[in-house]
Amino acid sequence: MDGAPYKVPAGALAFSVFVFLIVAVICFVVIVARRVFIGGELGGPDVSKYWTGFFLFFLWFVYILLSTLQAYGIISGFN
C-alpha cells in the first residue's frame, strides 16, 4: 500500500446511463399517452396492449444492444 487513491475508470457508464435515460423518458411518455387515450396504463384493447408491450420490449432491446455495442467498442461513446 503506497497510499495512492484507488481509481476506477467510468468506461461505458456515462453512455449507458444516457441511453437508459432516453429510453426511460420514452417509456414514461408511452405510459402517460396510454392513460390519456386509453384510460389506463395496463390492459385495454388487445391490439393496443400488444403493440405497447412489443414497443416497450423493443426499447429494452435497443438499450441492451447500444450498451453492448459501446462496451465492445463497435460504436463510440462519450470518449
Residue pairs with C-beta under 8 A, 6 or more apart in sequence:
11 71
12 67
12 70
12 71
12 77
14 77
14 78
15 66
15 67
15 70
15 77
15 78
16 67
16 70
18 78
19 62
19 63
19 66
19 67
20 63
23 59
23 60
23 62
23 63
26 59
27 56
27 59
30 52
30 55
30 56
31 41
34 40
34 41
34 44
34 48
34 52
35 41
38 44
38 45
38 48
42 49
43 49
66 75
69 75
70 76
70 77
